[in-house]
């Protein structure tokens, strides 16, 4: 009877060891990244650039543009309502880029471990390769969540201090949830590409390229609606654009609704339609508008597809090493 229990005990012991290894390596990867102040700063650099461009150049131009669109009806709308719209659009852009750049920089630990041959030590140990890969993924997601949650909270504080906070408790909860989904999505997608990198110099070049372009892709600098139809389709097919679109819907839509209510139907709802189009609350793919349900489904499918790709890549690389 005792001998029949040995396999079960062995299985429990192996699972416990695997979990402890997973937890330990995940915490180690997170600490390595968070202790590197330069890496953390670089993960925030894109957001600092977005904020600086917004405050120095973009904000006033969009406020003026909204006033021109309202025309004679602008006297019916409070200045705070107009600034709430512009500020909310900016915060959405900052958060949309944050979940991507934070995940990207957190994955630098995986590349540096390859360069320093630390992955050889892992392979020589009894820890399964799947546990190691999962630990890199979880560590990057954890770091991305910490960074993105801090920035999102800072965005709420900014909106509150400027008197342009128009969100409900449900909106806030949903935004934190979308940031979590965005961090998971960005990490698993970027991990597919970064798994091929073996040198930090190669990763740095890739990181610079992504950080420089992602603000345009998600519409943080210029609304995607200002691009041509073909360009809109290309950038909106990027999963990060879908996450940013969902975030923008929650942040910007209430501000548009407030202005629409202030107009009391005097414009037959035209301002709300124009603002939704200009500020890319609704995304266009192949000339057709997509709703939030499609955006969410697209993001979840992207996570599933790239999860499968990572599993295939891991099995292929393991077989090749063997």
C-alpha positions in Angstrom: 0.0 0.0 0.0 2.8 2.4 0.9 4.6 1.6 -2.4 1.5 2.6 -4.4 1.6 6.0 -2.9 5.2 6.7 -3.9 4.4 7.8 -7.5 1.8 10.2 -6.2 4.2 11.6 -3.6 6.9 11.9 -6.3 4.5 13.8 -8.5 3.6 16.2 -5.7 7.3 16.7 -4.9 8.2 17.4 -8.5 5.3 19.9 -8.8 6.4 21.6 -5.6 10.0 21.9 -6.8 8.9 23.2 -10.2 6.6 25.8 -8.6 9.4 26.9 -6.2 11.8 27.2 -9.0 9.3 29.1 -11.1 8.6 31.5 -8.2 12.3 32.0 -7.4 13.4 32.6 -11.0 10.5 35.0 -11.6 11.3 37.1 -8.6 15.0 37.0 -9.5 14.2 38.3 -13.1 12.0 41.0 -11.7 14.6 42.2 -9.2 17.3 42.2 -11.8 15.3 44.6 -14.0 13.9 46.8 -11.3 17.4 47.3 -9.7 18.7 48.5 -13.0 17.7 52.2 -12.8 18.7 52.9 -16.4 16.6 50.1 -17.7 13.6 51.4 -15.7 14.2 54.9 -17.0 14.4 53.8 -20.6 11.1 51.9 -20.2 9.6 55.3 -19.2 11.4 57.4 -21.8 8.8 57.1 -24.5 6.1 58.2 -22.1 8.2 61.2 -21.0 8.6 62.2 -24.7 4.8 61.8 -25.3 4.0 64.0 -22.3 6.6 66.6 -23.2 5.4 66.8 -26.8 1.8 67.0 -25.6 2.3 69.8 -23.1 4.7 71.9 -25.4 3.1 71.5 -28.8 0.0 69.3 -29.1 -2.4 70.4 -26.4 -3.1 73.9 -27.4 -3.4 73.0 -31.1 -6.1 70.4 -30.3 -7.9 72.8 -28.0 -8.0 75.4 -30.7 -9.1 72.8 -33.2 -12.0 71.7 -31.0 -13.1 75.4 -30.5 -13.1 75.9 -34.2 -15.2 72.8 -34.7 -17.7 74.0 -32.2 -17.9 77.4 -33.8 -20.6 79.6 -32.3 -21.6 76.7 -30.0 -18.3 76.9 -28.1 -19.9 79.3 -25.5 -22.1 76.4 -24.4 -19.2 74.2 -23.5 -17.0 74.7 -20.4 -13.2 75.0 -21.0 -12.7 72.2 -18.6 -14.8 69.9 -20.7 -12.6 70.6 -23.8 -9.4 70.1 -21.8 -10.8 66.9 -20.3 -11.2 65.5 -23.9 -7.6 66.4 -24.9 -6.1 65.4 -21.6 -7.9 62.0 -21.6 -6.6 61.3 -25.2 -3.1 62.1 -24.1 -3.3 59.8 -21.0 -4.6 57.0 -23.3 -1.6 57.4 -25.5 0.9 57.4 -22.6 -0.6 54.2 -21.2 -0.9 52.6 -24.6 2.8 53.0 -25.2 3.7 52.1 -21.6 2.4 48.6 -21.6 4.6 47.9 -24.7 7.8 49.6 -23.8 7.7 48.4 -20.2 7.3 44.8 -21.4 10.0 45.2 -24.0 12.6 46.5 -21.6 11.7 44.0 -18.9 12.5 41.2 -21.4 16.1 42.5 -21.6 16.9 40.2 -18.7 16.3 37.2 -20.9 18.8 38.5 -23.5 21.4 39.5 -21.0 21.2 36.0 -19.4 22.0 34.5 -22.8 24.9 36.9 -23.3 26.3 36.1 -19.9 25.7 32.4 -20.4 23.5 32.3 -17.3 21.0 30.2 -19.4 23.7 27.5 -19.5 23.5 27.3 -15.8 19.8 26.9 -16.0 20.1 24.1 -18.6 22.6 22.3 -16.5 20.3 22.3 -13.5 17.3 20.1 -12.9 14.8 22.9 -13.7 12.7 22.2 -16.7 13.1 24.5 -19.7 9.4 25.3 -19.7 9.7 26.6 -16.1 12.5 28.9 -17.2 10.7 30.3 -20.2 7.5 30.8 -18.1 9.6 32.6 -15.5 11.0 35.0 -18.0 7.5 35.7 -19.2 6.0 36.2 -15.7 8.9 38.4 -14.6 8.5 40.7 -17.6 4.7 40.8 -17.1 5.2 41.6 -13.4 7.6 44.5 -14.2 5.3 45.8 -17.0 2.3 45.7 -14.6 4.2 47.6 -11.9 5.4 50.3 -14.4 2.1 50.6 -16.2 0.0 50.7 -13.1 2.1 53.5 -11.6 1.8 55.5 -14.9 -2.0 54.8 -15.0 -2.4 56.0 -11.4 -0.3 59.0 -12.2 -2.6 59.7 -15.2 -5.6 59.7 -12.9 -3.8 62.1 -10.5 -3.0 64.4 -13.5 -6.6 64.4 -14.7 -7.8 65.1 -11.1 -5.4 67.9 -10.5 -6.3 69.6 -13.8 -10.0 69.3 -13.0 -10.6 67.0 -16.0 -11.4 63.7 -14.3 -14.6 62.3 -15.6 -14.3 58.6 -14.9 -16.5 56.3 -12.8 -15.3 53.6 -10.5 -16.2 51.0 -13.1 -14.1 52.8 -15.7 -11.1 52.8 -13.4 -11.4 49.0 -12.7 -11.8 48.3 -16.4 -8.7 50.4 -17.2 -6.5 48.5 -14.8 -7.9 45.3 -16.3 -7.0 46.5 -19.8 -3.5 47.5 -18.7 -3.1 43.9 -17.3 -4.3 42.4 -20.6 -2.0 44.8 -22.5 1.0 43.8 -20.5 0.4 40.1 -21.0 -0.3 40.7 -24.8 2.8 42.8 -25.3 5.1 40.5 -23.4 4.1 37.3 -25.1 4.2 39.0 -28.6 7.6 40.6 -28.1 9.0 37.5 -26.5 8.4 35.7 -29.8 10.9 38.0 -31.5 13.3 38.5 -28.6 13.8 34.8 -28.1 16.0 34.9 -31.2 18.3 37.6 -29.7 21.6 36.5 -28.0 23.4 39.8 -27.6 22.3 42.9 -25.7 23.5 45.1 -28.6 21.1 43.5 -30.9 18.3 43.8 -28.4 19.1 47.5 -27.8 18.9 48.2 -31.6 15.5 46.5 -31.7 14.4 48.3 -28.5 15.2 51.7 -30.0 13.3 50.9 -33.2 10.2 49.8 -31.3 10.3 52.6 -28.8 10.7 55.2 -31.6 7.8 53.9 -33.7 5.3 52.6 -31.2 4.0 56.1 -30.3 2.9 56.6 -34.0 1.5 53.1 -34.3 -0.9 53.5 -31.3 -1.7 57.1 -32.1 0.0 58.7 -29.1 1.5 61.6 -31.0 -1.0 62.0 -33.9 -4.5 60.3 -34.0 -4.4 57.3 -36.3 -7.5 58.8 -38.0 -5.2 61.4 -39.6 -3.4 58.6 -41.6 -4.6 57.2 -44.9 -6.9 54.2 -45.0 -4.1 51.8 -45.9 -1.8 53.1 -43.1 -4.7 52.9 -40.6 -5.3 49.3 -41.5 -1.6 48.4 -41.1 -1.2 50.1 -37.7 -4.6 49.0 -36.4 -3.7 45.3 -37.1 -1.0 45.6 -34.4 -2.5 44.1 -31.2 -1.1 47.1 -29.2 -3.3 49.4 -31.2 -6.4 47.4 -30.3 -5.5 47.6 -26.6 -4.9 51.3 -26.8 -8.2 51.7 -28.7 -10.0 50.0 -25.8 -8.2 52.2 -23.3 -9.0 55.3 -25.4 -12.7 54.3 -25.5 -13.0 54.3 -21.7 -10.9 57.4 -21.2 -12.1 59.6 -24.0 -15.7 58.6 -24.6 -17.0 60.1 -21.3 -15.3 63.4 -22.1 -17.0 63.5 -25.6 -20.3 62.6 -24.0 -20.0 65.5 -21.5 -19.5 68.0 -24.4 -22.4 66.4 -26.3 -24.7 66.8 -23.3 -23.6 70.4 -22.9 -24.6 71.1 -26.5 -28.1 69.8 -25.8 -28.6 68.6 -29.3 -28.0 72.0 -31.0 -25.5 70.3 -33.4 -27.6 67.2 -33.9 -24.8 65.1 -32.4 -22.3 66.1 -35.1 -19.6 67.1 -32.7 -19.7 63.7 -30.9 -19.4 61.9 -34.2 -16.5 64.1 -35.5 -14.6 63.9 -32.1 -15.0 60.1 -32.0 -13.6 59.9 -35.6 -10.7 62.4 -35.1 -9.6 61.0 -31.7 -9.8 57.4 -33.0 -12.3 56.2 -30.4 -13.4 53.9 -33.3 -10.7 52.2 -35.3 -10.8 51.4 -39.0 -9.5 48.2 -40.6 -9.9 47.7 -44.4 -12.2 50.8 -44.5 -14.6 49.4 -41.9 -15.2 50.6 -38.3 -14.7 48.1 -35.6 -16.3 48.1 -32.2 -14.9 47.4 -28.7 -16.1 43.8 -28.8 -14.0 43.2 -31.9 -11.0 45.0 -30.3 -11.2 42.8 -27.2 -11.7 39.6 -29.2 -8.8 40.5 -31.5 -6.5 41.1 -28.5 -7.4 37.8 -26.8 -6.9 35.9 -30.1 -3.5 37.5 -30.5 -2.5 36.3 -27.1 -3.6 32.8 -27.9 -1.8 32.7 -31.3 1.5 34.0 -29.9 1.3 31.7 -26.9 1.2 28.8 -29.4 4.1 30.3 -31.3 6.2 30.6 -28.2 5.5 27.0 -27.3 6.5 25.8 -30.8 9.6 27.9 -30.7 10.5 26.6 -27.3 10.1 23.0 -28.4 12.1 23.6 -31.5 15.0 25.3 -29.7 15.0 22.5 -27.1 15.1 19.8 -29.8 17.8 21.7 -31.7 20.0 21.9 -28.5 19.5 18.2 -27.9 
